Amino acid sequence: MVYLELLRRHRTVHIGKVGSTEVDFYTPDPESDHYYQVSLTVMDEKTLARELHPLQSIDDNHPKTLLTMDRIG
């Protein structure tokens, strides 16, 4: 569902590799590229670390977003 929505919004969606880890989605854009990680939940610290690691490994200033179904509050 996330892939289809990104495709609708950006027309081009890639899966990215950072070393041995994977960024779920990468949307190139003339204005600003964007990276997305998708996880059902990141309430467990190990899962959060695993999902954030690829985004933190990218050495640029483009936006990076972690999408989850978690509700806090």
PDB file of N, H, CA, C and O in Angstrom:
ATOM      1  N   MET A   1       0.824  -1.166   0.000  1.00  0.00           N
ATOM      2  CA  MET A   1       0.000   0.000   0.000  1.00  0.00           C
ATOM      3  C   MET A   1       0.887   1.255   0.000  1.00  0.00           C
ATOM      4  O   MET A   1       0.610   2.220  -0.712  1.00  0.00           O
ATOM      5  N   VAL A   2       1.952   1.227   0.805  1.00  0.00           N
ATOM      6  H   VAL A   2       2.178   0.443   1.383  1.00  0.00           H
ATOM      7  CA  VAL A   2       2.861   2.373   0.865  1.00  0.00           C
ATOM      8  C   VAL A   2       3.515   2.583  -0.496  1.00  0.00           C
ATOM      9  O   VAL A   2       3.603   3.712  -0.977  1.00  0.00           O
ATOM     10  N   TYR A   3       3.970   1.503  -1.114  1.00  0.00           N
ATOM     11  H   TYR A   3       3.898   0.585  -0.723  1.00  0.00           H
ATOM     12  CA  TYR A   3       4.599   1.603  -2.430  1.00  0.00           C
ATOM     13  C   TYR A   3       3.650   2.258  -3.435  1.00  0.00           C
ATOM     14  O   TYR A   3       4.048   3.166  -4.165  1.00  0.00           O
ATOM     15  N   LEU A   4       2.416   1.807  -3.474  1.00  0.00           N
ATOM     16  H   LEU A   4       2.092   1.070  -2.880  1.00  0.00           H
ATOM     17  CA  LEU A   4       1.453   2.357  -4.439  1.00  0.00           C
ATOM     18  C   LEU A   4       1.184   3.836  -4.188  1.00  0.00           C
ATOM     19  O   LEU A   4       1.054   4.608  -5.138  1.00  0.00           O
ATOM     20  N   GLU A   5       1.101   4.235  -2.942  1.00  0.00           N
ATOM     21  H   GLU A   5       1.207   3.608  -2.171  1.00  0.00           H
ATOM     22  CA  GLU A   5       0.880   5.650  -2.626  1.00  0.00           C
ATOM     23  C   GLU A   5       2.100   6.491  -3.024  1.00  0.00           C
ATOM     24  O   GLU A   5       1.951   7.583  -3.575  1.00  0.00           O
ATOM     25  N   LEU A   6       3.287   5.988  -2.749  1.00  0.00           N
ATOM     26  H   LEU A   6       3.408   5.101  -2.302  1.00  0.00           H
ATOM     27  CA  LEU A   6       4.491   6.721  -3.162  1.00  0.00           C
ATOM     28  C   LEU A   6       4.584   6.811  -4.681  1.00  0.00           C
ATOM     29  O   LEU A   6       4.976   7.845  -5.221  1.00  0.00           O
ATOM     30  N   LEU A   7       4.231   5.750  -5.355  1.00  0.00           N
ATOM     31  H   LEU A   7       3.912   4.910  -4.916  1.00  0.00           H
ATOM     32  CA  LEU A   7       4.235   5.746  -6.813  1.00  0.00           C
ATOM     33  C   LEU A   7       3.239   6.775  -7.350  1.00  0.00           C
ATOM     34  O   LEU A   7       3.530   7.479  -8.318  1.00  0.00           O
ATOM     35  N   ARG A   8       2.081   6.859  -6.730  1.00  0.00           N
ATOM     36  H   ARG A   8       1.845   6.287  -5.944  1.00  0.00           H
ATOM     37  CA  ARG A   8       1.075   7.840  -7.142  1.00  0.00           C
ATOM     38  C   ARG A   8       1.589   9.262  -6.944  1.00  0.00           C
ATOM     39  O   ARG A   8       1.367  10.128  -7.790  1.00  0.00           O
ATOM     40  N   ARG A   9       2.270   9.502  -5.835  1.00  0.00           N
ATOM     41  H   ARG A   9       2.451   8.799  -5.148  1.00  0.00           H
ATOM     42  CA  ARG A   9       2.742  10.849  -5.514  1.00  0.00           C
ATOM     43  C   ARG A   9       4.003  11.248  -6.276  1.00  0.00           C
ATOM     44  O   ARG A   9       4.152  12.404  -6.670  1.00  0.00           O
ATOM     45  N   HIS A  10       4.915  10.286  -6.485  1.00  0.00           N
ATOM     46  H   HIS A  10       4.793   9.347  -6.165  1.00  0.00           H
ATOM     47  CA  HIS A  10       6.233  10.639  -7.015  1.00  0.00           C
ATOM     48  C   HIS A  10       6.531  10.059  -8.396  1.00  0.00           C
ATOM     49  O   HIS A  10       7.481  10.492  -9.049  1.00  0.00           O
ATOM     50  N   ARG A  11       5.746   9.098  -8.850  1.00  0.00           N
ATOM     51  H   ARG A  11       4.974   8.746  -8.319  1.00  0.00           H
ATOM     52  CA  ARG A  11       5.888   8.443 -10.152  1.00  0.00           C
ATOM     53  C   ARG A  11       7.094   7.522 -10.281  1.00  0.00           C
ATOM     54  O   ARG A  11       7.095   6.633 -11.133  1.00  0.00           O
ATOM     55  N   THR A  12       8.104   7.710  -9.469  1.00  0.00           N
ATOM     56  H   THR A  12       8.103   8.432  -8.778  1.00  0.00           H
ATOM     57  CA  THR A  12       9.268   6.824  -9.488  1.00  0.00           C
ATOM     58  C   THR A  12       9.608   6.432  -8.056  1.00  0.00           C
ATOM     59  O   THR A  12       9.782   7.293  -7.193  1.00  0.00           O
ATOM     60  N   VAL A  13       9.701   5.126  -7.807  1.00  0.00           N
ATOM     61  H   VAL A  13       9.559   4.426  -8.508  1.00  0.00           H
ATOM     62  CA  VAL A  13      10.028   4.619  -6.477  1.00  0.00           C
ATOM     63  C   VAL A  13      11.069   3.519  -6.644  1.00  0.00           C
ATOM     64  O   VAL A  13      10.906   2.621  -7.469  1.00  0.00           O
ATOM     65  N   HIS A  14      12.138   3.593  -5.857  1.00  0.00           N
ATOM     66  H   HIS A  14      12.271   4.323  -5.187  1.00  0.00           H
ATOM     67  CA  HIS A  14      13.202   2.594  -5.894  1.00  0.00           C
ATOM     68  C   HIS A  14      13.345   1.962  -4.516  1.00  0.00           C
ATOM     69  O   HIS A  14      12.919   2.518  -3.503  1.00  0.00           O
ATOM     70  N   ILE A  15      13.960   0.776  -4.510  1.00  0.00           N
ATOM     71  H   ILE A  15      14.306   0.324  -5.333  1.00  0.00           H
ATOM     72  CA  ILE A  15      14.391   0.144  -3.269  1.00  0.00           C
ATOM     73  C   ILE A  15      15.885   0.396  -3.183  1.00  0.00           C
ATOM     74  O   ILE A  15      16.608   0.183  -4.157  1.00  0.00           O
ATOM     75  N   GLY A  16      16.352   0.845  -2.030  1.00  0.00           N
ATOM     76  H   GLY A  16      15.764   1.018  -1.240  1.00  0.00           H
ATOM     77  CA  GLY A  16      17.752   1.221  -1.910  1.00  0.00           C
ATOM     78  C   GLY A  16      18.555   0.250  -1.076  1.00  0.00           C
ATOM     79  O   GLY A  16      18.024  -0.406  -0.179  1.00  0.00           O
ATOM     80  N   LYS A  17      19.838   0.162  -1.375  1.00  0.00           N
ATOM     81  H   LYS A  17      20.269   0.695  -2.103  1.00  0.00           H
ATOM     82  CA  LYS A  17      20.773  -0.647  -0.599  1.00  0.00           C
ATOM     83  C   LYS A  17      21.803   0.273   0.021  1.00  0.00           C
ATOM     84  O   LYS A  17      22.335   1.160  -0.647  1.00  0.00           O
ATOM     85  N   VAL A  18      22.088   0.064   1.306  1.00  0.00           N
ATOM     86  H   VAL A  18      21.656  -0.657   1.849  1.00  0.00           H
ATOM     87  CA  VAL A  18      23.151   0.772   2.004  1.00  0.00           C
ATOM     88  C   VAL A  18      24.022  -0.308   2.636  1.00  0.00           C
ATOM     89  O   VAL A  18      23.701  -0.824   3.706  1.00  0.00           O
ATOM     90  N   GLY A  19      25.104  -0.642   1.986  1.00  0.00           N
ATOM     91  H   GLY A  19      25.365  -0.223   1.116  1.00  0.00           H
ATOM     92  CA  GLY A  19      25.926  -1.753   2.455  1.00  0.00           C
ATOM     93  C   GLY A  19      25.117  -3.044   2.389  1.00  0.00           C
ATOM     94  O   GLY A  19      24.637  -3.426   1.322  1.00  0.00           O
ATOM     95  N   SER A  20      24.969  -3.707   3.520  1.00  0.00           N
ATOM     96  H   SER A  20      25.359  -3.397   4.386  1.00  0.00           H
ATOM     97  CA  SER A  20      24.201  -4.954   3.554  1.00  0.00           C
ATOM     98  C   SER A  20      22.765  -4.724   4.012  1.00  0.00           C
ATOM     99  O   SER A  20      21.986  -5.673   4.098  1.00  0.00           O
ATOM    100  N   THR A  21      22.405  -3.472   4.308  1.00  0.00           N
ATOM    101  H   THR A  21      23.038  -2.701   4.239  1.00  0.00           H
ATOM    102  CA  THR A  21      21.037  -3.169   4.740  1.00  0.00           C
ATOM    103  C   THR A  21      20.244  -2.573   3.582  1.00  0.00           C
ATOM    104  O   THR A  21      20.805  -2.186   2.557  1.00  0.00           O
ATOM    105  N   GLU A  22      18.947  -2.510   3.763  1.00  0.00           N
ATOM    106  H   GLU A  22      18.490  -2.825   4.595  1.00  0.00           H
ATOM    107  CA  GLU A  22      18.063  -2.060   2.700  1.00  0.00           C
ATOM    108  C   GLU A  22      17.167  -0.933   3.185  1.00  0.00           C
ATOM    109  O   GLU A  22      16.608  -0.991   4.281  1.00  0.00           O
ATOM    110  N   VAL A  23      17.039   0.093   2.353  1.00  0.00           N
ATOM    111  H   VAL A  23      17.492   0.140   1.463  1.00  0.00           H
ATOM    112  CA  VAL A  23      16.053   1.150   2.591  1.00  0.00           C
ATOM    113  C   VAL A  23      14.809   0.727   1.824  1.00  0.00           C
ATOM    114  O   VAL A  23      14.887   0.425   0.633  1.00  0.00           O
ATOM    115  N   ASP A  24      13.668   0.703   2.493  1.00  0.00           N
ATOM    116  H   ASP A  24      13.604   0.948   3.461  1.00  0.00           H
ATOM    117  CA  ASP A  24      12.466   0.180   1.858  1.00  0.00           C
ATOM    118  C   ASP A  24      12.131   0.922   0.573  1.00  0.00           C
ATOM    119  O   ASP A  24      11.909   0.297  -0.464  1.00  0.00           O
ATOM    120  N   PHE A  25      12.093   2.251   0.632  1.00  0.00           N
ATOM    121  H   PHE A  25      12.274   2.759   1.474  1.00  0.00           H
ATOM    122  CA  PHE A  25      11.738   3.023  -0.556  1.00  0.00           C
ATOM    123  C   PHE A  25      12.566   4.289  -0.655  1.00  0.00           C
ATOM    124  O   PHE A  25      12.896   4.920   0.350  1.00  0.00           O
ATOM    125  N   TYR A  26      12.892   4.644  -1.881  1.00  0.00           N
ATOM    126  H   TYR A  26      12.624   4.131  -2.697  1.00  0.00           H
ATOM    127  CA  TYR A  26      13.636   5.861  -2.196  1.00  0.00           C
ATOM    128  C   TYR A  26      12.906   6.532  -3.352  1.00  0.00           C
ATOM    129  O   TYR A  26      12.675   5.908  -4.388  1.00  0.00           O
ATOM    130  N   THR A  27      12.546   7.793  -3.182  1.00  0.00           N
ATOM    131  H   THR A  27      12.733   8.300  -2.341  1.00  0.00           H
ATOM    132  CA  THR A  27      11.849   8.526  -4.243  1.00  0.00           C
ATOM    133  C   THR A  27      12.724   9.678  -4.711  1.00  0.00           C
ATOM    134  O   THR A  27      12.884  10.669  -3.999  1.00  0.00           O
ATOM    135  N   PRO A  28      13.296   9.551  -5.915  1.00  0.00           N
ATOM    136  CA  PRO A  28      14.097  10.654  -6.444  1.00  0.00           C
ATOM    137  C   PRO A  28      13.187  11.791  -6.873  1.00  0.00           C
ATOM    138  O   PRO A  28      12.096  11.565  -7.396  1.00  0.00           O
ATOM    139  N   ASP A  29      13.639  12.996  -6.652  1.00  0.00           N
ATOM    140  H   ASP A  29      14.526  13.180  -6.228  1.00  0.00           H
ATOM    141  CA  ASP A  29      12.830  14.168  -6.971  1.00  0.00           C
ATOM    142  C   ASP A  29      13.773  15.327  -7.260  1.00  0.00           C
ATOM    143  O   ASP A  29      14.750  15.505  -6.533  1.00  0.00           O
ATOM    144  N   PRO A  30      13.520  16.111  -8.283  1.00  0.00           N
ATOM    145  CA  PRO A  30      14.397  17.252  -8.563  1.00  0.00           C
ATOM    146  C   PRO A  30      14.483  18.235  -7.391  1.00  0.00           C
ATOM    147  O   PRO A  30      15.517  18.870  -7.185  1.00  0.00           O
ATOM    148  N   GLU A  31      13.416  18.357  -6.640  1.00  0.00           N
ATOM    149  H   GLU A  31      12.575  17.841  -6.807  1.00  0.00           H
ATOM    150  CA  GLU A  31      13.386  19.257  -5.485  1.00  0.00           C
ATOM    151  C   GLU A  31      14.160  18.671  -4.310  1.00  0.00           C
ATOM    152  O   GLU A  31      15.024  19.332  -3.734  1.00  0.00           O
ATOM    153  N   SER A  32      13.844  17.426  -3.962  1.00  0.00           N
ATOM    154  H   SER A  32      13.142  16.889  -4.430  1.00  0.00           H
ATOM    155  CA  SER A  32      14.494  16.775  -2.825  1.00  0.00           C
ATOM    156  C   SER A  32      14.160  15.289  -2.821  1.00  0.00           C
ATOM    157  O   SER A  32      12.989  14.910  -2.798  1.00  0.00           O
ATOM    158  N   ASP A  33      15.195  14.446  -2.843  1.00  0.00           N
ATOM    159  H   ASP A  33      16.146  14.754  -2.862  1.00  0.00           H
ATOM    160  CA  ASP A  33      14.981  13.006  -2.729  1.00  0.00           C
ATOM    161  C   ASP A  33      14.434  12.711  -1.332  1.00  0.00           C
ATOM    162  O   ASP A  33      14.563  13.531  -0.423  1.00  0.00           O
ATOM    163  N   HIS A  34      13.819  11.530  -1.167  1.00  0.00           N
ATOM    164  H   HIS A  34      13.714  10.864  -1.905  1.00  0.00           H
ATOM    165  CA  HIS A  34      13.235  11.176   0.128  1.00  0.00           C
ATOM    166  C   HIS A  34      13.409   9.675   0.335  1.00  0.00           C
ATOM    167  O   HIS A  34      13.260   8.888  -0.600  1.00  0.00           O
ATOM    168  N   TYR A  35      13.726   9.287   1.570  1.00  0.00           N
ATOM    169  H   TYR A  35      13.847   9.926   2.330  1.00  0.00           H
ATOM    170  CA  TYR A  35      13.902   7.884   1.945  1.00  0.00           C
ATOM    171  C   TYR A  35      12.805   7.482   2.924  1.00  0.00           C
ATOM    172  O   TYR A  35      12.414   8.273   3.783  1.00  0.00           O
ATOM    173  N   TYR A  36      12.302   6.239   2.792  1.00  0.00           N
ATOM    174  H   TYR A  36      12.619   5.596   2.095  1.00  0.00           H
ATOM    175  CA  TYR A  36      11.237   5.744   3.661  1.00  0.00           C
ATOM    176  C   TYR A  36      11.577   4.343   4.164  1.00  0.00           C
ATOM    177  O   TYR A  36      12.007   3.483   3.396  1.00  0.00           O
ATOM    178  N   GLN A  37      11.378   4.129   5.453  1.00  0.00           N
ATOM    179  H   GLN A  37      11.028   4.827   6.077  1.00  0.00           H
ATOM    180  CA  GLN A  37      11.407   2.803   6.051  1.00  0.00           C
ATOM    181  C   GLN A  37       9.991   2.541   6.541  1.00  0.00           C
ATOM    182  O   GLN A  37       9.326   3.449   7.040  1.00  0.00           O
ATOM    183  N   VAL A  38       9.525   1.295   6.400  1.00  0.00           N
ATOM    184  H   VAL A  38      10.066   0.558   5.994  1.00  0.00           H
ATOM    185  CA  VAL A  38       8.176   0.932   6.802  1.00  0.00           C
ATOM    186  C   VAL A  38       8.252  -0.261   7.750  1.00  0.00           C
ATOM    187  O   VAL A  38       8.919  -1.253   7.456  1.00  0.00           O
ATOM    188  N   SER A  39       7.566  -0.158   8.890  1.00  0.00           N
ATOM    189  H   SER A  39       7.025   0.648   9.129  1.00  0.00           H
ATOM    190  CA  SER A  39       7.522  -1.246   9.858  1.00  0.00           C
ATOM    191  C   SER A  39       6.165  -1.235  10.537  1.00  0.00           C
ATOM    192  O   SER A  39       5.628  -0.168  10.838  1.00  0.00           O
ATOM    193  N   LEU A  40       5.613  -2.398  10.778  1.00  0.00           N
ATOM    194  H   LEU A  40       6.049  -3.264  10.534  1.00  0.00           H
ATOM    195  CA  LEU A  40       4.326  -2.466  11.464  1.00  0.00           C
ATOM    196  C   LEU A  40       4.426  -1.806  12.832  1.00  0.00           C
ATOM    197  O   LEU A  40       3.567  -1.008  13.208  1.00  0.00           O
ATOM    198  N   THR A  41       5.476  -2.139  13.572  1.00  0.00           N
ATOM    199  H   THR A  41       6.174  -2.786  13.266  1.00  0.00           H
ATOM    200  CA  THR A  41       5.687  -1.559  14.890  1.00  0.00           C
ATOM    201  C   THR A  41       7.180  -1.436  15.170  1.00  0.00           C
ATOM    202  O   THR A  41       7.985  -2.226  14.676  1.00  0.00           O
ATOM    203  N   VAL A  42       7.531  -0.452  15.955  1.00  0.00           N
ATOM    204  H   VAL A  42       6.877   0.190  16.357  1.00  0.00           H
ATOM    205  CA  VAL A  42       8.923  -0.283  16.398  1.00  0.00           C
ATOM    206  C   VAL A  42       8.952  -0.077  17.908  1.00  0.00           C
ATOM    207  O   VAL A  42       9.857   0.573  18.432  1.00  0.00           O
ATOM    208  N   MET A  43       7.974  -0.623  18.597  1.00  0.00           N
ATOM    209  H   MET A  43       7.239  -1.150  18.171  1.00  0.00           H
ATOM    210  CA  MET A  43       7.895  -0.477  20.044  1.00  0.00           C
ATOM    211  C   MET A  43       9.012  -1.248  20.753  1.00  0.00           C
ATOM    212  O   MET A  43       9.396  -0.897  21.868  1.00  0.00           O
ATOM    213  N   ASP A  44       9.527  -2.286  20.117  1.00  0.00           N
ATOM    214  H   ASP A  44       9.215  -2.572  19.211  1.00  0.00           H
ATOM    215  CA  ASP A  44      10.668  -3.025  20.653  1.00  0.00           C
ATOM    216  C   ASP A  44      11.945  -2.283  20.259  1.00  0.00           C
ATOM    217  O   ASP A  44      12.098  -1.885  19.104  1.00  0.00           O
ATOM    218  N   GLU A  45      12.854  -2.096  21.202  1.00  0.00           N
ATOM    219  H   GLU A  45      12.729  -2.420  22.140  1.00  0.00           H
ATOM    220  CA  GLU A  45      14.076  -1.323  20.951  1.00  0.00           C
ATOM    221  C   GLU A  45      14.940  -1.932  19.851  1.00  0.00           C
ATOM    222  O   GLU A  45      15.548  -1.198  19.072  1.00  0.00           O
ATOM    223  N   LYS A  46      15.004  -3.257  19.776  1.00  0.00           N
ATOM    224  H   LYS A  46      14.511  -3.853  20.409  1.00  0.00           H
ATOM    225  CA  LYS A  46      15.800  -3.912  18.737  1.00  0.00           C
ATOM    226  C   LYS A  46      15.212  -3.656  17.353  1.00  0.00           C
ATOM    227  O   LYS A  46      15.946  -3.427  16.392  1.00  0.00           O
ATOM    228  N   THR A  47      13.899  -3.696  17.260  1.00  0.00           N
ATOM    229  H   THR A  47      13.303  -3.882  18.041  1.00  0.00           H
ATOM    230  CA  THR A  47      13.238  -3.424  15.984  1.00  0.00           C
ATOM    231  C   THR A  47      13.457  -1.979  15.568  1.00  0.00           C
ATOM    232  O   THR A  47      13.743  -1.703  14.403  1.00  0.00           O
ATOM    233  N   LEU A  48      13.324  -1.060  16.510  1.00  0.00           N
ATOM    234  H   LEU A  48      13.092  -1.284  17.456  1.00  0.00           H
ATOM    235  CA  LEU A  48      13.553   0.354  16.210  1.00  0.00           C
ATOM    236  C   LEU A  48      14.975   0.568  15.709  1.00  0.00           C
ATOM    237  O   LEU A  48      15.178   1.258  14.710  1.00  0.00           O
ATOM    238  N   ALA A  49      15.952  -0.007  16.380  1.00  0.00           N
ATOM    239  H   ALA A  49      15.787  -0.567  17.192  1.00  0.00           H
ATOM    240  CA  ALA A  49      17.349   0.139  15.970  1.00  0.00           C
ATOM    241  C   ALA A  49      17.567  -0.447  14.579  1.00  0.00           C
ATOM    242  O   ALA A  49      18.264   0.146  13.755  1.00  0.00           O
ATOM    243  N   ARG A  50      16.972  -1.610  14.317  1.00  0.00           N
ATOM    244  H   ARG A  50      16.406  -2.091  14.986  1.00  0.00           H
ATOM    245  CA  ARG A  50      17.119  -2.262  13.009  1.00  0.00           C
ATOM    246  C   ARG A  50      16.528  -1.401  11.890  1.00  0.00           C
ATOM    247  O   ARG A  50      17.113  -1.296  10.812  1.00  0.00           O
ATOM    248  N   GLU A  51      15.375  -0.788  12.145  1.00  0.00           N
ATOM    249  H   GLU A  51      14.900  -0.873  13.021  1.00  0.00           H
ATOM    250  CA  GLU A  51      14.715   0.023  11.123  1.00  0.00           C
ATOM    251  C   GLU A  51      15.404   1.373  10.906  1.00  0.00           C
ATOM    252  O   GLU A  51      15.407   1.896   9.792  1.00  0.00           O
ATOM    253  N   LEU A  52      15.981   1.932  11.958  1.00  0.00           N
ATOM    254  H   LEU A  52      15.979   1.507  12.864  1.00  0.00           H
ATOM    255  CA  LEU A  52      16.645   3.233  11.836  1.00  0.00           C
ATOM    256  C   LEU A  52      18.055   3.125  11.251  1.00  0.00           C
ATOM    257  O   LEU A  52      18.542   4.073  10.635  1.00  0.00           O
ATOM    258  N   HIS A  53      18.704   1.992  11.437  1.00  0.00           N
ATOM    259  H   HIS A  53      18.308   1.222  11.937  1.00  0.00           H
ATOM    260  CA  HIS A  53      20.092   1.840  11.000  1.00  0.00           C
ATOM    261  C   HIS A  53      20.314   2.201   9.524  1.00  0.00           C
ATOM    262  O   HIS A  53      21.234   2.966   9.235  1.00  0.00           O
ATOM    263  N   PRO A  54      19.516   1.686   8.576  1.00  0.00           N
ATOM    264  CA  PRO A  54      19.756   2.059   7.171  1.00  0.00           C
ATOM    265  C   PRO A  54      19.606   3.565   6.929  1.00  0.00           C
ATOM    266  O   PRO A  54      20.374   4.149   6.164  1.00  0.00           O
ATOM    267  N   LEU A  55      18.634   4.186   7.568  1.00  0.00           N
ATOM    268  H   LEU A  55      18.010   3.712   8.189  1.00  0.00           H
ATOM    269  CA  LEU A  55      18.432   5.629   7.374  1.00  0.00           C
ATOM    270  C   LEU A  55      19.600   6.423   7.959  1.00  0.00           C
ATOM    271  O   LEU A  55      20.032   7.416   7.373  1.00  0.00           O
ATOM    272  N   GLN A  56      20.108   5.989   9.106  1.00  0.00           N
ATOM    273  H   GLN A  56      19.757   5.183   9.582  1.00  0.00           H
ATOM    274  CA  GLN A  56      21.218   6.691   9.740  1.00  0.00           C
ATOM    275  C   GLN A  56      22.524   6.469   8.983  1.00  0.00           C
ATOM    276  O   GLN A  56      23.470   7.241   9.142  1.00  0.00           O
ATOM    277  N   SER A  57      22.584   5.425   8.164  1.00  0.00           N
ATOM    278  H   SER A  57      21.816   4.798   8.035  1.00  0.00           H
ATOM    279  CA  SER A  57      23.792   5.129   7.391  1.00  0.00           C
ATOM    280  C   SER A  57      23.913   6.000   6.147  1.00  0.00           C
ATOM    281  O   SER A  57      24.986   6.069   5.547  1.00  0.00           O
ATOM    282  N   ILE A  58      22.847   6.656   5.756  1.00  0.00           N
ATOM    283  H   ILE A  58      21.975   6.600   6.243  1.00  0.00           H
ATOM    284  CA  ILE A  58      22.847   7.489   4.557  1.00  0.00           C
ATOM    285  C   ILE A  58      23.419   8.852   4.915  1.00  0.00           C
ATOM    286  O   ILE A  58      22.904   9.558   5.782  1.00  0.00           O
ATOM    287  N   ASP A  59      24.496   9.199   4.223  1.00  0.00           N
ATOM    288  H   ASP A  59      24.914   8.625   3.519  1.00  0.00           H
ATOM    289  CA  ASP A  59      25.223  10.418   4.557  1.00  0.00           C
ATOM    290  C   ASP A  59      24.827  11.575   3.633  1.00  0.00           C
ATOM    291  O   ASP A  59      25.653  12.085   2.877  1.00  0.00           O
ATOM    292  N   ASP A  60      23.572  11.978   3.702  1.00  0.00           N
ATOM    293  H   ASP A  60      22.900  11.563   4.317  1.00  0.00           H
ATOM    294  CA  ASP A  60      23.124  13.168   2.985  1.00  0.00           C
ATOM    295  C   ASP A  60      22.046  13.856   3.812  1.00  0.00           C
ATOM    296  O   ASP A  60      21.672  13.367   4.878  1.00  0.00           O
ATOM    297  N   ASN A  61      21.557  14.964   3.335  1.00  0.00           N
ATOM    298  H   ASN A  61      21.862  15.361   2.469  1.00  0.00           H
ATOM    299  CA  ASN A  61      20.582  15.738   4.101  1.00  0.00           C
ATOM    300  C   ASN A  61      19.164  15.628   3.559  1.00  0.00           C
ATOM    301  O   ASN A  61      18.308  16.450   3.887  1.00  0.00           O
ATOM    302  N   HIS A  62      18.910  14.615   2.730  1.00  0.00           N
ATOM    303  H   HIS A  62      19.605  13.948   2.464  1.00  0.00           H
ATOM    304  CA  HIS A  62      17.559  14.437   2.215  1.00  0.00           C
ATOM    305  C   HIS A  62      16.648  13.906   3.332  1.00  0.00           C
ATOM    306  O   HIS A  62      17.119  13.228   4.246  1.00  0.00           O
ATOM    307  N   PRO A  63      15.354  14.211   3.259  1.00  0.00           N
ATOM    308  CA  PRO A  63      14.425  13.743   4.301  1.00  0.00           C
ATOM    309  C   PRO A  63      14.388  12.217   4.392  1.00  0.00           C
ATOM    310  O   PRO A  63      14.478  11.509   3.389  1.00  0.00           O
ATOM    311  N   LYS A  64      14.255  11.739   5.621  1.00  0.00           N
ATOM    312  H   LYS A  64      14.183  12.314   6.436  1.00  0.00           H
ATOM    313  CA  LYS A  64      14.161  10.313   5.907  1.00  0.00           C
ATOM    314  C   LYS A  64      12.984  10.100   6.852  1.00  0.00           C
ATOM    315  O   LYS A  64      12.875  10.770   7.878  1.00  0.00           O
ATOM    316  N   THR A  65      12.098   9.157   6.499  1.00  0.00           N
ATOM    317  H   THR A  65      12.186   8.612   5.665  1.00  0.00           H
ATOM    318  CA  THR A  65      10.870   8.962   7.261  1.00  0.00           C
ATOM    319  C   THR A  65      10.718   7.499   7.639  1.00  0.00           C
ATOM    320  O   THR A  65      10.931   6.608   6.817  1.00  0.00           O
ATOM    321  N   LEU A  66      10.345   7.258   8.902  1.00  0.00           N
ATOM    322  H   LEU A  66      10.172   7.982   9.570  1.00  0.00           H
ATOM    323  CA  LEU A  66      10.005   5.922   9.374  1.00  0.00           C
ATOM    324  C   LEU A  66       8.495   5.878   9.566  1.00  0.00           C
ATOM    325  O   LEU A  66       7.948   6.607  10.393  1.00  0.00           O
ATOM    326  N   LEU A  67       7.825   5.023   8.802  1.00  0.00           N
ATOM    327  H   LEU A  67       8.269   4.430   8.130  1.00  0.00           H
ATOM    328  CA  LEU A  67       6.368   4.886   8.877  1.00  0.00           C
ATOM    329  C   LEU A  67       6.003   3.632   9.666  1.00  0.00           C
ATOM    330  O   LEU A  67       6.500   2.545   9.372  1.00  0.00           O
ATOM    331  N   THR A  68       5.131   3.784  10.673  1.00  0.00           N
ATOM    332  H   THR A  68       4.728   4.668  10.911  1.00  0.00           H
ATOM    333  CA  THR A  68       4.677   2.643  11.471  1.00  0.00           C
ATOM    334  C   THR A  68       3.178   2.763  11.731  1.00  0.00           C
ATOM    335  O   THR A  68       2.560   3.783  11.429  1.00  0.00           O
ATOM    336  N   MET A  69       2.619   1.719  12.288  1.00  0.00           N
ATOM    337  H   MET A  69       3.121   0.890  12.533  1.00  0.00           H
ATOM    338  CA  MET A  69       1.213   1.746  12.714  1.00  0.00           C
ATOM    339  C   MET A  69       1.105   2.016  14.210  1.00  0.00           C
ATOM    340  O   MET A  69       0.014   1.954  14.776  1.00  0.00           O
ATOM    341  N   ASP A  70       2.236   2.316  14.855  1.00  0.00           N
ATOM    342  H   ASP A  70       3.123   2.366  14.396  1.00  0.00           H
ATOM    343  CA  ASP A  70       2.244   2.555  16.306  1.00  0.00           C
ATOM    344  C   ASP A  70       1.453   3.796  16.655  1.00  0.00           C
ATOM    345  O   ASP A  70       1.471   4.795  15.936  1.00  0.00           O
ATOM    346  N   ARG A  71       0.755   3.708  17.782  1.00  0.00           N
ATOM    347  H   ARG A  71       0.741   2.897  18.366  1.00  0.00           H
ATOM    348  CA  ARG A  71       0.051   4.857  18.341  1.00  0.00           C
ATOM    349  C   ARG A  71       0.588   5.075  19.748  1.00  0.00           C
ATOM    350  O   ARG A  71       0.592   4.169  20.582  1.00  0.00           O
ATOM    351  N   ILE A  72       1.027   6.262  19.981  1.00  0.00           N
ATOM    352  H   ILE A  72       1.024   6.998  19.303  1.00  0.00           H
ATOM    353  CA  ILE A  72       1.572   6.598  21.306  1.00  0.00           C
ATOM    354  C   ILE A  72       0.663   7.618  21.959  1.00  0.00           C
ATOM    355  O   ILE A  72       0.306   8.630  21.356  1.00  0.00           O
ATOM    356  N   GLY A  73       0.295   7.342  23.191  1.00  0.00           N
ATOM    357  H   GLY A  73       0.585   6.520  23.681  1.00  0.00           H
ATOM    358  CA  GLY A  73      -0.511   8.323  23.893  1.00  0.00           C
ATOM    359  C   GLY A  73      -1.772   7.840  24.387  1.00  0.00           C
ATOM    360  O   GLY A  73      -2.527   8.598  24.997  1.00  0.00           O
TER     361      GLY A  73
END
